[in-house]
Amino acid sequence: MRWYLKLLPPFFLLLAWEVASILINNPFILPTPVSVAAVLMTPMADILGSGSIIDNALLSVWRVVLGFGLAVLCAVPIGIIIGRYRTIEELVNPIIQLLRPIPPLAWVPLALAWFKIGLLSIVFIIFIGSFFPILINSIDGVRRVNRTWIETAAIYGAKGWKLLAYVILPASAPAIWTGLRVGFGVAWMCVVAAEMLPGTTSGIGYLIMYSYNWGQVQVIIAGMIVIGIIGIGVDVLFRAVEKRKFQWQEMNR
């Protein structure tokens, strides 16, 4: 599509927003796009003594990096082991299937009981949210490695860590990368929700709830837009790496 055609949906969305805000004529229900843009144009300005949008967004990103990083360090090796050995998979699969459907926010009471209010509880919620998408995709990626590749490598003497490093990991990397992409998306949603919990004093989720208490709806919408922009930006990076490094996967289909 031509680039200017892609601008039409945002334009019509802004137009509908402007018309709706004029008809409602109540900034506490729906502020105008101009008032929201005014907040976004001053990202370093302090908002009601709670810090700027940039400061709170950077804190949220840092928390996601911690929780997501821990999830990657745990889920990828565990997923590779489970996907490689069928016996282990049969043993742990019931536990995975039991825990996987539990929403991350359902762990909030336990997180508060174990880690109290603070960074650790937020990181734990992020960890739980991103762990299972990464784990499931890692398992699936290892299980789907072409059996012929493994047998051929074994014929040429590849065993143990060599088989893992030169065959299994490269072949399963696209699926693992997809798990990382999905896991980060879930982690980003989890941090915003966790920061809305009572006792939290920073982060983009906290800023949204704090602004709600003061009736600053334009700040709420500005915060939501920042959340979307960061999420899109990270997803674009994941897709760029996927397109550049895993193009061979499309050729093998």
Rosetta blueprint (number, residue, H / E / L):
1 M L
2 R L
3 W H
4 Y H
5 L H
6 K H
7 L L
8 L H
9 P H
10 P H
11 F H
12 F H
13 L H
14 L H
15 L H
16 A H
17 W H
18 E H
19 V H
20 A H
21 S H
22 I H
23 L H
24 I H
25 N L
26 N L
27 P L
28 F L
29 I L
30 L L
31 P L
32 T L
33 P H
34 V H
35 S H
36 V H
37 A H
38 A H
39 V H
40 L H
41 M L
42 T L
43 P L
44 M L
45 A L
46 D L
47 I L
48 L L
49 G L
50 S L
51 G L
52 S L
53 I H
54 I H
55 D H
56 N H
57 A H
58 L H
59 L H
60 S H
61 V H
62 W H
63 R H
64 V H
65 V H
66 L H
67 G H
68 F H
69 G H
70 L H
71 A H
72 V H
73 L H
74 C H
75 A H
76 V H
77 P H
78 I H
79 G H
80 I H
81 I H
82 I H
83 G H
84 R H
85 Y L
86 R H
87 T H
88 I H
89 E H
90 E H
91 L H
92 V H
93 N H
94 P H
95 I H
96 I H
97 Q H
98 L H
99 L H
100 R L
101 P L
102 I L
103 P L
104 P H
105 L H
106 A H
107 W H
108 V H
109 P H
110 L H
111 A H
112 L H
113 A H
114 W H
115 F H
116 K L
117 I L
118 G L
119 L H
120 L H
121 S H
122 I H
123 V H
124 F H
125 I H
126 I H
127 F H
128 I H
129 G H
130 S H
131 F H
132 F H
133 P H
134 I H
135 L H
136 I H
137 N H
138 S H
139 I H
140 D H
141 G H
142 V H
143 R H
144 R L
145 V L
146 N L
147 R H
148 T H
149 W H
150 I H
151 E H
152 T H
153 A H
154 A H
155 I H
156 Y L
157 G L
158 A L
159 K L
160 G H
161 W H
162 K H
163 L H
164 L H
165 A H
166 Y H
167 V H
168 I H
169 L H
170 P H
171 A H
172 S H
173 A H
174 P H
175 A H
176 I H
177 W H
178 T H
179 G H
180 L H
181 R H
182 V H
183 G H
184 F H
185 G H
186 V H
187 A H
188 W H
189 M H
190 C H
191 V H
192 V H
193 A H
194 A H
195 E L
196 M L
197 L L
198 P L
199 G L
200 T L
201 T L
202 S L
203 G L
204 I H
205 G H
206 Y H
207 L H
208 I H
209 M H
210 Y H
211 S H
212 Y H
213 N H
214 W L
215 G L
216 Q L
217 V H
218 Q H
219 V H
220 I H
221 I H
222 A H
223 G H
224 M H
225 I H
226 V H
227 I H
228 G H
229 I H
230 I H
231 G H
232 I H
233 G H
234 V H
235 D H
236 V H
237 L H
238 F H
239 R H
240 A H
241 V H
242 E H
243 K H
244 R H
245 K H
246 F L
247 Q H
248 W H
249 Q H
250 E H
251 M H
252 N L
253 R L
